[in-house]
Amino acid sequence: MCERRFRAARWALAGMLAAIVSAFLHPAPSRAQTFQTAAAHAILIDADSGSVLFEKAADEPFSPASMAKLMTAEIVFRAIKEGRLSMDTEFTVTEDAWRRGGAGGGGSSMFAQVNSRIKLSDLLRGLIVQSGNDAAITIAENMAGTEDAFAGMMNQRAKEIGLTRSTFRNATGYSAPDQKVTARDMARIAQHLIDTYPEFYKIYSEREFTWNKIKQQNRNPLLTLDIGADGLKTGYLEESGYALTGSAVQNGQRLIMVVSGLKTARDRAAEARKMMEWGFRAFEPRQVFAANETVAEVSVFGGEKGSVPVVANKPVRLLLPRGTSDRVTAKVVYQGPLVAPVAQGREVGRLRVTRGDSLALEQPVYAGETVEAGTLSQRALDAAMEVGTDLVRRAFEKAKGGNGSGSTSTAGTASGNS
């Protein structure tokens, strides 16, 4: 009975913590974050661990310009990987693609001829290396019938891969009132492309491409610098300035960075290089948890046991500034209590690790063992206890000014320091 009362009290406490947990979602940068940039929006992450090394207005929306073509490319890569298309598939260059996306459209172009048929292997290089708007529109119209329909595909896929604050309206990145992304989402799509499509990602490192007897250089300025860069995509619109999503590898470590809102192409190249070099130089790795090490215990409702250990399925590593004295705190956030049965390996929440005041990394955690459903009497007692704790939650909501009615979704937390 004591154990049951303790569990009920813990569930009630979890409900009261729900308002507090939101403060950890997008906290202000840590004081240890000494790097400064002229970019209006920026983020730098370690690709392996997911550690955020620097961020500035990383969740504020801005126009992506040609960085929207990262999402365009993802749609094509996925179709090829799933066997619906191949690199030898030919698409026809429509008059619309030629007129709006060609050289006469005023933007970047691969100079594709109207009504010509081009293999996807070449269209992708026109899209990625030359940033061709004609290539983007040709892909969109051949895959979806219209560019608007293709934008719908982009948005659906963006949700699936976790781009939670981005909206796409076209395949090119042309200015559109509600076409917006965030630096964090651009870093996320870059990470996704690198991890999911290594065979296609290498196109981003190609320095030049010739089509229709016109040779064009890759627009990514990082590729010409000796910093290990191998991608990804630039962008420019007058409304949002010069932008770049880039990635580089040094000594086996990959960093991904995004900058936007710079005044000139020279500023973009200089700020991107400065951020990359600082990231490689200023941090050292630390392991917070080993793979399958118990991170926390979370509550289970109606089970043979009152809790289940949760684990990360890979080592949890964090990059810390050299010589830092920042406190590192780990917190598991979950919707709970979990309802039995809970199968081993089921994703049950998110591990959030903060460095000082800054969210340094976030990754899923999983049930470390199976908890079967309890006996009828155990489930009945849990149900009775849950009725009592629901009264506590309602009272808490009323104290905050709510009406105390309706169902409550409880956010549980479990914390530790490292």
Disulfide bonds with the S-S distance in Angstrom:
none
